[in-house]
Amino acid sequence: MVTAFVDMVGLLMVLPLLPFYAQRFVGQGPLWRALDTVGLGGEGTVIAILVSSFAIAQLVSAPLWGRVSDRYGRRPALMIGLASSGIAYVVFAYAGSLELLFLSRIVQGAGGGTVGVIQAYVADATEPKDRAKALGWLSAATNAGVALGPAIGSFAARIGPEWPGLFAAIITLVNVGFAWKYLTESNEHAGVKTADRPKVSGSRETLLRVTTHPGLPASRLIWIYAIGMGAFHGMNAILALFLNAQFGIDETSIGWVFVYIGVLSVLTRAVFLGPLVDRYREPRLSRYGGMFLMLGMLALPFTTNYASLALAILLIPLGTAFTFPCVTGMLSQVIPNHERGLYMGVQQTFGGIARVAGPLWAGFAFDYLGKGVPFFTGAALAAFTIFLGLGIEHHLPDHKPSVA
């Protein structure tokens, strides 16, 4: 959790600044000219593609990291992912073109394929009945990074444009040292001889199974996760542009919006998620999350002042906090233990595809169809996840609420 927190601090130091940095290079360079030639040269579309490049690299690498962590261990996979992030931040710090910004996102995305490994690590260390809460605590740790990172990034940007990336690289270097010293291996099958290790399905086979058998419990949960992620990240990709157009919020003040979202996310996961999981169980709570996400996205285009904006945004972290940890916790209960890393990686692959498609659609819709359209389509997707989750409780092992 500490490792994930520090990693997220570094990521969120640079992520809110990305649209503003990219604006400097829209209209120049060979990459922009190539995008403009095919009708993708609009500001919102270019930024959406830039944001999506991280997810493209992540979705390609996630199943590989999952299989590596199942075979060789969670710890080495996580260490390599952290080192990749450090390199990406240095590239971001000195990016003088749109091409280098894309390179930094791709390098970091390749290392970011270890998100499923982190989730598998937590699942390794907890009982099935406690996994949603443990994953909620992991989410709380990362969202604490969401709250802190943008404030540090905005402060660093006042010193100079390269300092957010350099600060993030320094923090990541410290994090690598921390992980090297304190992270122990959680996978009991790591290093076991091939003859003695349970057979792990291939990445391609598992991806095909999720696609061709969407009614299977694991497949349904992965689809719920992916569709919800697409809705959320589509909104997130154009949120800075929407806030700038609607309220005049720029790179010097956008950090505080993310601080507000991050604080709400941490409080929800750390204080409320565990008791609510005990009371309602994961299936029902995940459906409540889909409802909050839907209502928040529907409300955002109609905000006219900071008070209404704060109320609309409030529903978004409630929705994500109740949806994603519960869905991942349920997934860990319906898959074999020795394929945990693989399935968590496949979940991240489908989530990564959604993190590409969602922002691409949102950027196009924002530029050409209307500033509220991305939010309305995101709300429709969130509503669909509620439908997909109906009856999923019948496929889960029964367990009694834990005693806090």
C-alpha positions as CSV (number, residue, x, y, z in Angstrom):
1,M,0.0,0.0,0.0
2,V,2.9,2.4,0.8
3,T,4.5,1.5,-2.5
4,A,1.3,2.1,-4.4
5,F,0.7,5.4,-2.6
6,V,4.1,6.8,-3.5
7,D,3.8,5.6,-7.1
8,M,0.4,7.4,-7.4
9,V,1.8,10.6,-6.0
10,G,4.4,10.6,-8.8
11,L,1.8,9.8,-11.5
12,L,-0.6,12.5,-10.3
13,M,2.1,15.1,-10.1
14,V,2.3,15.1,-13.9
15,L,-1.1,13.8,-15.1
16,P,-3.3,16.9,-14.4
17,L,-0.6,19.0,-16.2
18,L,-0.5,16.8,-19.3
19,P,-3.3,18.6,-21.2
20,F,-1.7,22.0,-20.6
21,Y,1.7,20.8,-21.7
22,A,0.3,19.2,-24.8
23,Q,-1.5,22.4,-25.8
24,R,1.9,24.0,-26.4
25,F,2.6,21.5,-29.2
26,V,-0.8,21.2,-30.8
27,G,-0.4,22.7,-34.3
28,Q,3.3,21.8,-34.8
29,G,5.5,18.7,-35.4
30,P,5.2,15.7,-37.7
31,L,3.0,13.7,-35.3
32,W,0.4,16.5,-35.1
33,R,0.5,16.9,-38.9
34,A,-0.1,13.1,-39.3
35,L,-3.1,13.3,-36.9
36,D,-4.5,16.3,-38.5
37,T,-4.3,14.7,-41.9
38,V,-6.7,12.0,-40.8
39,G,-9.0,14.5,-39.0
40,L,-7.7,14.0,-35.5
41,G,-5.9,17.3,-35.0
42,G,-8.4,18.9,-32.7
43,E,-7.0,20.0,-29.3
44,G,-9.4,17.7,-27.3
45,T,-8.8,14.8,-29.6
46,V,-5.0,15.1,-29.5
47,I,-5.0,15.2,-25.7
48,A,-7.4,12.3,-25.5
49,I,-5.1,10.2,-27.7
50,L,-2.1,11.2,-25.6
51,V,-4.0,10.2,-22.4
52,S,-5.0,6.9,-24.1
53,S,-1.4,6.0,-25.2
54,F,-0.7,5.1,-21.5
55,A,-3.6,2.7,-21.5
56,I,-2.6,1.2,-24.9
57,A,0.8,0.3,-23.5
58,Q,-0.7,-0.9,-20.3
59,L,-3.3,-3.2,-22.0
60,V,-0.6,-4.8,-24.1
61,S,1.7,-5.5,-21.2
62,A,-0.8,-6.4,-18.4
63,P,-1.3,-10.1,-19.2
64,L,2.4,-10.5,-19.7
65,W,3.1,-9.1,-16.3
66,G,0.4,-11.2,-14.8
67,R,1.9,-14.4,-16.1
68,V,5.4,-13.3,-15.1
69,S,4.2,-12.6,-11.6
70,D,2.4,-16.0,-11.4
71,R,5.6,-17.8,-12.5
72,Y,8.5,-15.7,-11.1
73,G,6.8,-13.7,-8.3
74,R,5.0,-10.4,-7.7
75,R,8.0,-8.6,-6.3
76,P,10.3,-8.6,-9.4
77,A,7.4,-7.6,-11.7
78,L,6.6,-4.6,-9.4
79,M,10.2,-3.5,-9.2
80,I,10.6,-3.3,-13.0
81,G,7.3,-1.4,-13.3
82,L,8.5,1.2,-10.8
83,A,11.8,1.7,-12.6
84,S,9.9,2.2,-15.9
85,S,7.9,5.0,-14.2
86,G,11.1,6.8,-13.1
87,I,12.4,6.8,-16.7
88,A,9.1,8.1,-18.0
89,Y,9.1,11.0,-15.6
90,V,12.6,12.1,-16.7
91,V,11.4,12.0,-20.4
92,F,8.3,14.1,-19.4
93,A,10.5,16.6,-17.6
94,Y,12.5,17.4,-20.7
95,A,9.8,16.8,-23.4
96,G,10.1,19.5,-26.0
97,S,7.7,18.0,-28.5
98,L,4.4,16.1,-28.7
99,E,6.5,13.1,-29.7
100,L,8.4,13.0,-26.5
101,L,5.2,13.5,-24.4
102,F,3.8,10.4,-26.2
103,L,7.1,8.5,-25.5
104,S,6.9,9.3,-21.8
105,R,3.3,8.0,-21.6
106,I,4.1,4.8,-23.5
107,V,7.1,3.9,-21.3
108,Q,5.1,4.6,-18.2
109,G,2.1,2.6,-19.5
110,A,4.3,-0.4,-20.2
111,G,5.4,-0.4,-16.5
112,G,1.8,0.4,-15.5
113,G,0.8,-3.0,-16.6
114,T,1.7,-4.2,-13.1
115,V,-1.5,-2.8,-11.6
116,G,-3.0,-6.3,-11.8
117,V,0.1,-7.6,-10.1
118,I,-0.4,-5.2,-7.2
119,Q,-4.1,-6.4,-6.9
120,A,-3.0,-10.0,-7.0
121,Y,-0.4,-9.3,-4.3
122,V,-3.2,-7.9,-2.0
123,A,-5.4,-10.9,-2.9
124,D,-2.6,-13.3,-2.0
125,A,-2.3,-11.9,1.5
126,T,-6.0,-11.8,2.5
127,E,-8.9,-14.1,3.0
128,P,-11.6,-14.1,0.3
129,K,-14.2,-12.5,2.5
130,D,-11.8,-9.6,3.2
131,R,-10.5,-8.9,-0.3
132,A,-12.9,-6.2,-1.3
133,K,-12.0,-4.3,1.9
134,A,-8.3,-4.9,1.4
135,L,-8.5,-3.8,-2.2
136,G,-10.5,-0.8,-0.9
137,W,-7.6,0.1,1.4
138,L,-5.2,-0.3,-1.5
139,S,-7.5,2.1,-3.5
140,A,-7.5,4.4,-0.5
141,A,-3.7,4.5,-0.5
142,T,-3.6,5.2,-4.2
143,N,-6.2,7.9,-3.9
144,A,-4.3,9.5,-1.1
145,G,-1.7,9.8,-3.8
146,V,-4.3,11.3,-6.1
147,A,-5.0,13.9,-3.4
148,L,-1.4,14.8,-2.7
149,G,0.2,14.5,-6.1
150,P,-1.6,17.3,-8.0
151,A,-0.8,19.8,-5.3
152,I,2.9,19.0,-5.4
153,G,2.8,19.0,-9.2
154,S,1.1,22.5,-9.3
155,F,3.7,23.8,-6.8
156,A,6.6,22.3,-8.8
157,A,5.2,23.9,-12.0
158,R,5.5,27.3,-10.5
159,I,9.3,26.7,-10.1
160,G,9.7,25.6,-13.8
161,P,8.0,23.4,-16.4
162,E,10.5,20.6,-16.0
163,W,10.3,20.3,-12.2
164,P,7.0,18.3,-11.9
165,G,8.7,15.5,-13.9
166,L,12.0,15.7,-12.0
167,F,10.2,15.7,-8.6
168,A,8.2,12.7,-9.7
169,A,11.4,10.9,-10.8
170,I,13.1,11.5,-7.5
171,I,10.1,10.3,-5.5
172,T,10.0,7.1,-7.7
173,L,13.7,6.5,-7.1
174,V,13.0,6.6,-3.3
175,N,10.0,4.3,-3.8
176,V,12.2,1.7,-5.6
177,G,14.6,1.7,-2.7
178,F,11.7,1.2,-0.3
179,A,10.2,-1.6,-2.3
180,W,13.6,-3.3,-2.6
181,K,14.0,-3.3,1.2
182,Y,10.5,-4.0,2.5
183,L,8.4,-5.8,-0.2
184,T,8.4,-9.6,0.4
185,E,7.2,-12.2,-2.1
186,S,3.5,-13.1,-1.7
187,N,3.1,-15.7,-4.5
188,E,3.6,-19.2,-3.0
189,H,4.1,-20.7,-6.5
190,A,6.9,-18.3,-7.4
191,G,10.1,-20.2,-8.3
192,V,8.5,-23.6,-8.1
193,K,9.7,-26.0,-10.8
194,T,7.5,-26.3,-13.8
195,A,6.6,-29.9,-13.2
196,D,5.4,-29.1,-9.7
197,R,3.5,-25.9,-10.6
198,P,-0.2,-25.9,-11.4
199,K,-0.9,-25.3,-15.1
200,V,-1.6,-21.7,-15.9
201,S,-3.7,-20.8,-18.9
202,G,-2.2,-18.8,-21.8
203,S,-2.9,-15.1,-22.0
204,R,-4.5,-15.4,-25.5
205,E,-6.7,-18.3,-24.3
206,T,-7.9,-16.4,-21.3
207,L,-8.6,-13.2,-23.4
208,L,-10.6,-15.3,-25.9
209,R,-12.6,-17.0,-23.1
210,V,-13.7,-13.6,-21.7
211,T,-14.7,-12.4,-25.2
212,T,-16.5,-15.6,-26.4
213,H,-18.1,-16.6,-23.0
214,P,-19.3,-13.3,-21.5
215,G,-21.8,-15.0,-19.3
216,L,-19.2,-16.8,-17.2
217,P,-18.8,-15.2,-13.7
218,A,-15.2,-14.1,-14.3
219,S,-16.1,-12.7,-17.7
220,R,-19.0,-10.7,-16.5
221,L,-17.0,-9.2,-13.7
222,I,-14.2,-8.2,-16.1
223,W,-16.8,-6.6,-18.5
224,I,-18.3,-4.7,-15.6
225,Y,-14.9,-3.4,-14.6
226,A,-13.9,-2.5,-18.2
227,I,-17.2,-0.7,-19.1
228,G,-17.1,1.2,-15.8
229,M,-13.5,2.2,-16.4
230,G,-14.3,3.4,-19.9
231,A,-17.1,5.6,-18.6
232,F,-14.9,7.1,-15.8
233,H,-11.7,7.6,-17.9
234,G,-13.6,9.1,-20.8
235,M,-14.9,11.7,-18.4
236,N,-11.5,12.2,-16.8
237,A,-9.8,12.8,-20.1
238,I,-11.7,15.9,-20.9
239,L,-12.5,17.1,-17.4
240,A,-9.7,19.6,-17.4
241,L,-10.9,21.1,-20.7
242,F,-14.5,21.2,-19.5
243,L,-13.6,22.9,-16.3
244,N,-11.5,25.4,-18.2
245,A,-14.3,26.2,-20.6
246,Q,-17.0,26.2,-17.9
247,F,-15.2,27.8,-14.9
248,G,-11.9,29.2,-16.2
249,I,-9.9,26.7,-14.2
250,D,-6.3,26.4,-15.6
251,E,-3.0,24.5,-14.8
252,T,-2.3,26.6,-11.7
253,S,-5.7,25.7,-10.1
254,I,-6.7,22.3,-11.6
255,G,-4.7,20.5,-8.9
256,W,-7.1,21.5,-6.2
257,V,-10.0,19.8,-8.1
258,F,-8.0,16.5,-8.1
259,V,-7.2,17.1,-4.4
260,Y,-10.9,17.3,-3.6
261,I,-11.6,14.1,-5.6
262,G,-8.7,12.3,-4.0
263,V,-9.7,13.2,-0.5
264,L,-13.3,12.1,-1.1
265,S,-12.0,8.8,-2.6
266,V,-9.6,8.1,0.4
267,L,-12.4,8.8,3.0
268,T,-14.9,6.6,1.1
269,R,-12.5,3.7,0.8
270,A,-10.8,3.9,4.2
271,V,-13.8,4.8,6.4
272,F,-17.0,3.6,4.7
273,L,-16.2,0.8,2.3
274,G,-15.4,-1.9,4.8
275,P,-18.6,-1.5,6.9
276,L,-20.7,-1.2,3.8
277,V,-19.2,-4.4,2.3
278,D,-20.1,-6.2,5.6
279,R,-23.6,-4.9,5.5
280,Y,-24.5,-5.1,1.8
281,R,-21.9,-7.5,0.3
282,E,-19.9,-6.8,-2.8
283,P,-22.6,-7.4,-5.5
284,R,-25.2,-5.0,-4.2
285,L,-22.6,-2.4,-3.2
286,S,-21.0,-2.5,-6.7
287,R,-24.5,-1.8,-8.2
288,Y,-24.9,1.2,-5.9
289,G,-21.5,2.4,-7.1
290,G,-22.7,2.2,-10.7
291,M,-25.7,4.3,-9.8
292,F,-23.6,7.0,-8.1
293,L,-21.3,7.1,-11.1
294,M,-24.2,7.5,-13.5
295,L,-25.8,10.3,-11.5
296,G,-22.6,12.2,-11.1
297,M,-21.8,12.2,-14.8
298,L,-25.4,13.2,-15.7
299,A,-25.1,16.2,-13.3
300,L,-21.7,17.6,-14.4
301,P,-22.8,19.3,-17.6
302,F,-25.6,21.2,-15.7
303,T,-23.3,22.7,-13.1
304,T,-23.2,26.5,-13.1
305,N,-21.3,27.4,-9.9
306,Y,-18.7,25.9,-7.6
307,A,-21.3,24.6,-5.2
308,S,-23.2,22.5,-7.8
309,L,-19.8,21.4,-9.3
310,A,-18.7,20.1,-5.8
311,L,-22.0,18.2,-5.4
312,A,-21.7,16.6,-8.8
313,I,-18.1,15.6,-8.4
314,L,-18.9,14.2,-5.0
315,L,-20.9,11.4,-6.6
316,I,-18.0,10.3,-8.9
317,P,-15.5,9.0,-6.2
318,L,-18.4,7.4,-4.3
319,G,-19.2,5.5,-7.5
320,T,-15.7,4.4,-8.2
321,A,-15.0,3.5,-4.6
322,F,-18.1,1.2,-4.4
323,T,-17.6,-0.3,-7.9
324,F,-14.0,-1.2,-8.6
325,P,-12.7,-2.7,-5.4
326,C,-15.9,-4.8,-5.1
327,V,-15.7,-6.1,-8.6
328,T,-12.0,-7.0,-8.3
329,G,-12.7,-8.6,-4.9
330,M,-15.4,-10.7,-6.5
331,L,-13.2,-11.7,-9.4
332,S,-10.5,-13.0,-7.0
333,Q,-13.1,-15.3,-5.5
334,V,-14.3,-16.9,-8.8
335,I,-10.8,-17.7,-10.3
336,P,-8.2,-20.3,-9.4
337,N,-5.5,-19.1,-7.0
338,H,-2.6,-20.1,-9.2
339,E,-4.1,-18.0,-12.1
340,R,-4.7,-14.9,-10.0
341,G,-2.0,-12.7,-11.6
342,L,-3.1,-13.8,-15.1
343,Y,-6.8,-12.9,-14.6
344,M,-6.0,-9.7,-12.8
345,G,-3.8,-8.8,-15.7
346,V,-6.5,-9.7,-18.2
347,Q,-8.9,-7.5,-16.3
348,Q,-6.4,-4.7,-16.7
349,T,-6.2,-5.4,-20.4
350,F,-9.9,-5.1,-20.9
351,G,-9.8,-2.1,-18.6
352,G,-7.0,-0.7,-20.7
353,I,-9.0,-1.1,-23.9
354,A,-11.8,0.8,-22.2
355,R,-9.3,3.5,-21.1
356,V,-8.4,3.9,-24.7
357,A,-11.9,3.9,-26.2
358,G,-13.4,6.0,-23.5
359,P,-11.1,9.0,-23.8
360,L,-11.0,8.7,-27.6
361,W,-14.8,8.9,-27.8
362,A,-14.9,11.7,-25.1
363,G,-12.3,13.8,-26.9
364,F,-14.1,13.5,-30.3
365,A,-17.5,14.1,-28.8
366,F,-16.2,17.1,-26.8
367,D,-14.7,18.7,-30.0
368,Y,-17.5,17.9,-32.5
369,L,-20.8,16.9,-30.8
370,G,-21.0,19.1,-27.7
371,K,-19.3,19.5,-24.3
372,G,-22.0,17.6,-22.5
373,V,-22.1,14.5,-24.8
374,P,-19.1,12.7,-23.2
375,F,-20.8,12.9,-19.8
376,F,-24.1,11.6,-21.1
377,T,-22.6,8.6,-22.8
378,G,-20.5,7.9,-19.7
379,A,-23.7,7.9,-17.6
380,A,-25.3,5.4,-20.0
381,L,-22.3,3.1,-19.7
382,A,-22.4,3.2,-15.9
383,A,-26.1,2.3,-16.1
384,F,-25.3,-0.7,-18.2
385,T,-22.8,-2.0,-15.6
386,I,-25.7,-2.1,-13.1
387,F,-27.6,-4.4,-15.5
388,L,-24.6,-6.7,-16.0
389,G,-24.2,-7.1,-12.2
390,L,-27.7,-8.4,-11.6
391,G,-27.6,-11.9,-10.1
392,I,-23.8,-12.1,-9.8
393,E,-24.1,-13.0,-6.1
394,H,-25.3,-16.5,-7.0
395,H,-21.8,-17.3,-8.3
396,L,-19.9,-16.3,-5.2
397,P,-19.0,-18.4,-2.2
398,D,-21.1,-17.6,0.9
399,H,-19.3,-15.9,3.7
400,K,-20.2,-14.2,7.0
401,P,-19.4,-10.6,7.6
402,S,-16.1,-10.1,9.3
403,V,-15.9,-8.7,12.8
404,A,-14.0,-5.4,12.8
